[in-house]
Amino acid sequence: MALVTSEGVSSSSSTHRSKKFDVFLSFRGEDTRLGFTGHLYNALRQQGIHTFIDNNLQRGGKISDELFKTIEDSTISIIIFSENYASSAWCLDELDKIVECKKNDHLVVPVFYKVDPSEVRNQKGKFGKELAKCEKKCKDDKKKQRWKKALCEVANISGWHYQDKYVFSDYSCSFTCFRGFVMLRNVKSQHP
């Protein structure tokens, strides 16, 4: 299993290929880019964790092969589910690729940002309504089924449920609610 450290990715396996990024962030920009996700990105970077955020990607088009390659070249994906996450075919295509990579030891960490995990898992509530709107625009029935399966699979992974306050600070880098992630960082330093 790969470990994330401030020096980058290490592995207990000698056959592990070096990854370009420690963390890939998947999120709905309009919901969290300038708040939660932006702060998470800064806090991870301040800890020396090489993190990908799609600040410079052109919007409105089809998800690129380059972005899929970036997901493949990351050790961990943190998916920030928010109310409007499922309104974006782009986000859902990223999620589908992340679940595909999960089969190859890619770690997946869900964060439920002001959305109940059961709404994501069962595609209900406002989250479900946004998914239904997105599905109406998509003509590919197989793709829509993959989206639903991926949402259910990732929502069943133990993650973090964010409610009304930040769980970490950019300045002190205290990962109160991201303790499991920090534990991954510290494992290598505790076992030289």
One Martini backbone bead per residue (centre of mass of N, CA, C, O) as a GRO file, in nm:
protein
  192
    1MET     BB    1   0.097   0.035   0.021
    2ALA     BB    2   0.059   0.363  -0.009
    3LEU     BB    3   0.227   0.659   0.107
    4VAL     BB    4   0.184   0.976   0.246
    5THR     BB    5   0.425   1.231   0.229
    6SER     BB    6   0.618   1.512   0.236
    7GLU     BB    7   0.801   1.366   0.002
    8GLY     BB    8   0.565   1.177  -0.089
    9VAL     BB    9   0.567   0.874  -0.241
   10SER     BB   10   0.543   0.556  -0.099
   11SER     BB   11   0.641   0.199  -0.068
   12SER     BB   12   0.613  -0.153   0.001
   13SER     BB   13   0.654  -0.178  -0.305
   14SER     BB   14   0.891  -0.236  -0.557
   15THR     BB   15   0.668  -0.208  -0.809
   16HIS     BB   16   0.608   0.078  -0.766
   17ARG     BB   17   0.495   0.351  -0.925
   18SER     BB   18   0.547   0.663  -0.974
   19LYS     BB   19   0.377   0.950  -0.888
   20LYS     BB   20   0.281   1.274  -0.963
   21PHE     BB   21   0.052   1.255  -0.737
   22ASP     BB   22  -0.095   1.233  -0.431
   23VAL     BB   23  -0.348   1.433  -0.502
   24PHE     BB   24  -0.693   1.432  -0.606
   25LEU     BB   25  -0.938   1.679  -0.677
   26SER     BB   26  -1.294   1.640  -0.646
   27PHE     BB   27  -1.520   1.902  -0.764
   28ARG     BB   28  -1.753   2.171  -0.730
   29GLY     BB   29  -1.668   2.482  -0.789
   30GLU     BB   30  -1.927   2.657  -0.708
   31ASP     BB   31  -1.928   2.534  -0.408
   32THR     BB   32  -1.579   2.508  -0.313
   33ARG     BB   33  -1.328   2.656  -0.433
   34LEU     BB   34  -1.342   2.935  -0.235
   35GLY     BB   35  -1.330   2.733   0.012
   36PHE     BB   36  -1.290   2.434   0.113
   37THR     BB   37  -1.103   2.340  -0.124
   38GLY     BB   38  -0.898   2.568  -0.109
   39HIS     BB   39  -0.810   2.504   0.185
   40LEU     BB   40  -0.728   2.214   0.143
   41TYR     BB   41  -0.512   2.260  -0.067
   42ASN     BB   42  -0.333   2.447   0.106
   43ALA     BB   43  -0.287   2.248   0.340
   44LEU     BB   44  -0.154   2.024   0.178
   45ARG     BB   45   0.080   2.192   0.061
   46GLN     BB   46   0.197   2.279   0.343
   47GLN     BB   47   0.261   1.955   0.392
   48GLY     BB   48   0.386   1.847   0.104
   49ILE     BB   49   0.136   1.779  -0.075
   50HIS     BB   50   0.087   1.672  -0.394
   51THR     BB   51  -0.168   1.868  -0.555
   52PHE     BB   52  -0.457   1.846  -0.754
   53ILE     BB   53  -0.603   2.124  -0.935
   54ASP     BB   54  -0.850   2.258  -1.175
   55ASN     BB   55  -0.777   2.578  -1.246
   56ASN     BB   56  -0.676   2.545  -1.580
   57LEU     BB   57  -0.939   2.440  -1.695
   58GLN     BB   58  -1.155   2.407  -1.942
   59ARG     BB   59  -1.481   2.488  -1.973
   60GLY     BB   60  -1.760   2.287  -2.121
   61GLY     BB   61  -1.619   2.045  -2.197
   62LYS     BB   62  -1.467   1.767  -2.241
   63ILE     BB   63  -1.312   1.541  -2.087
   64SER     BB   64  -0.983   1.475  -2.063
   65ASP     BB   65  -0.720   1.265  -2.100
   66GLU     BB   66  -0.533   1.426  -1.912
   67LEU     BB   67  -0.713   1.402  -1.660
   68PHE     BB   68  -0.716   1.095  -1.645
   69LYS     BB   69  -0.407   1.074  -1.611
   70THR     BB   70  -0.398   1.229  -1.343
   71ILE     BB   71  -0.556   1.024  -1.184
   72GLU     BB   72  -0.360   0.786  -1.238
   73ASP     BB   73  -0.113   0.987  -1.117
   74SER     BB   74  -0.256   0.920  -0.841
   75THR     BB   75  -0.296   0.797  -0.517
   76ILE     BB   76  -0.527   1.007  -0.435
   77SER     BB   77  -0.880   1.065  -0.390
   78ILE     BB   78  -1.071   1.356  -0.331
   79ILE     BB   79  -1.420   1.372  -0.272
   80ILE     BB   80  -1.640   1.653  -0.304
   81PHE     BB   81  -1.948   1.641  -0.190
   82SER     BB   82  -2.220   1.825  -0.323
   83GLU     BB   83  -2.516   1.938  -0.424
   84ASN     BB   84  -2.380   1.999  -0.737
   85TYR     BB   85  -2.203   1.763  -0.836
   86ALA     BB   86  -2.436   1.603  -1.016
   87SER     BB   87  -2.462   1.847  -1.238
   88SER     BB   88  -2.180   1.724  -1.346
   89ALA     BB   89  -2.040   1.542  -1.589
   90TRP     BB   90  -1.748   1.591  -1.519
   91CYS     BB   91  -1.757   1.481  -1.228
   92LEU     BB   92  -1.875   1.200  -1.305
   93ASP     BB   93  -1.637   1.117  -1.486
   94GLU     BB   94  -1.425   1.133  -1.270
   95LEU     BB   95  -1.552   0.928  -1.078
   96ASP     BB   96  -1.544   0.689  -1.272
   97LYS     BB   97  -1.231   0.689  -1.295
   98ILE     BB   98  -1.169   0.653  -0.995
   99VAL     BB   99  -1.308   0.376  -0.967
  100GLU     BB  100  -1.130   0.237  -1.170
  101CYS     BB  101  -0.859   0.295  -1.008
  102LYS     BB  102  -0.935   0.146  -0.742
  103LYS     BB  103  -0.864  -0.143  -0.860
  104ASN     BB  104  -0.541  -0.017  -0.846
  105ASP     BB  105  -0.493   0.112  -0.544
  106HIS     BB  106  -0.666   0.356  -0.535
  107LEU     BB  107  -0.737   0.602  -0.324
  108VAL     BB  108  -1.053   0.681  -0.148
  109VAL     BB  109  -1.195   1.006  -0.035
  110PRO     BB  110  -1.476   1.110   0.117
  111VAL     BB  111  -1.662   1.424   0.110
  112PHE     BB  112  -1.942   1.566   0.288
  113TYR     BB  113  -2.069   1.870   0.173
  114LYS     BB  114  -2.361   1.950   0.288
  115VAL     BB  115  -2.418   1.629   0.259
  116ASP     BB  116  -2.569   1.338   0.270
  117PRO     BB  117  -2.460   1.024   0.217
  118SER     BB  118  -2.745   0.900   0.144
  119GLU     BB  119  -2.797   1.091  -0.101
  120VAL     BB  120  -2.570   0.976  -0.268
  121ARG     BB  121  -2.621   0.671  -0.256
  122ASN     BB  122  -2.953   0.719  -0.341
  123GLN     BB  123  -3.021   0.970  -0.506
  124LYS     BB  124  -3.133   1.210  -0.318
  125GLY     BB  125  -3.271   1.490  -0.308
  126LYS     BB  126  -3.091   1.741  -0.433
  127PHE     BB  127  -2.880   1.555  -0.548
  128GLY     BB  128  -3.082   1.382  -0.719
  129LYS     BB  129  -3.193   1.618  -0.889
  130GLU     BB  130  -2.924   1.692  -1.026
  131LEU     BB  131  -2.879   1.418  -1.158
  132ALA     BB  132  -3.138   1.412  -1.331
  133LYS     BB  133  -3.063   1.658  -1.502
  134CYS     BB  134  -2.802   1.539  -1.619
  135GLU     BB  135  -2.927   1.281  -1.746
  136LYS     BB  136  -3.107   1.429  -1.959
  137LYS     BB  137  -2.840   1.524  -2.126
  138CYS     BB  138  -2.780   1.221  -2.146
  139LYS     BB  139  -2.764   0.951  -2.395
  140ASP     BB  140  -2.588   0.750  -2.215
  141ASP     BB  141  -2.686   0.477  -2.038
  142LYS     BB  142  -2.417   0.354  -1.940
  143LYS     BB  143  -2.305   0.607  -1.808
  144LYS     BB  144  -2.536   0.649  -1.602
  145GLN     BB  145  -2.484   0.379  -1.456
  146ARG     BB  146  -2.192   0.442  -1.370
  147TRP     BB  147  -2.255   0.684  -1.198
  148LYS     BB  148  -2.440   0.543  -0.990
  149LYS     BB  149  -2.238   0.329  -0.901
  150ALA     BB  150  -2.015   0.526  -0.808
  151LEU     BB  151  -2.177   0.676  -0.595
  152CYS     BB  152  -2.241   0.431  -0.420
  153GLU     BB  153  -1.954   0.327  -0.368
  154VAL     BB  154  -1.834   0.590  -0.239
  155ALA     BB  155  -2.063   0.633  -0.019
  156ASN     BB  156  -1.956   0.351   0.127
  157ILE     BB  157  -1.720   0.507   0.217
  158SER     BB  158  -1.529   0.606   0.455
  159GLY     BB  159  -1.560   0.943   0.575
  160TRP     BB  160  -1.643   1.289   0.560
  161HIS     BB  161  -1.866   1.510   0.751
  162TYR     BB  162  -1.960   1.821   0.659
  163GLN     BB  163  -2.114   2.109   0.787
  164ASP     BB  164  -2.043   2.434   0.951
  165LYS     BB  165  -1.721   2.387   0.962
  166TYR     BB  166  -1.403   2.398   0.972
  167VAL     BB  167  -1.149   2.126   0.998
  168PHE     BB  168  -0.930   2.338   0.904
  169SER     BB  169  -0.613   2.511   0.860
  170ASP     BB  170  -0.390   2.686   0.671
  171TYR     BB  171  -0.195   2.780   0.909
  172SER     BB  172  -0.189   2.515   1.111
  173CYS     BB  173  -0.273   2.239   0.984
  174SER     BB  174  -0.534   2.127   1.127
  175PHE     BB  175  -0.671   1.790   1.093
  176THR     BB  176  -0.923   1.708   1.260
  177CYS     BB  177  -1.096   1.535   1.028
  178PHE     BB  178  -0.806   1.422   0.885
  179ARG     BB  179  -0.662   1.198   1.054
  180GLY     BB  180  -0.627   0.957   0.857
  181PHE     BB  181  -0.445   1.114   0.661
  182VAL     BB  182  -0.224   1.188   0.862
  183MET     BB  183  -0.151   0.900   0.935
  184LEU     BB  184  -0.031   0.836   0.661
  185ARG     BB  185   0.198   1.046   0.685
  186ASN     BB  186   0.326   0.923   0.968
  187VAL     BB  187   0.414   0.629   0.922
  188LYS     BB  188   0.702   0.662   0.803
  189SER     BB  189   0.828   0.833   1.040
  190GLN     BB  190   0.779   0.590   1.254
  191HIS     BB  191   0.911   0.392   1.011
  192PRO     BB  192   1.234   0.391   0.888
   0.00000   0.00000   0.00000
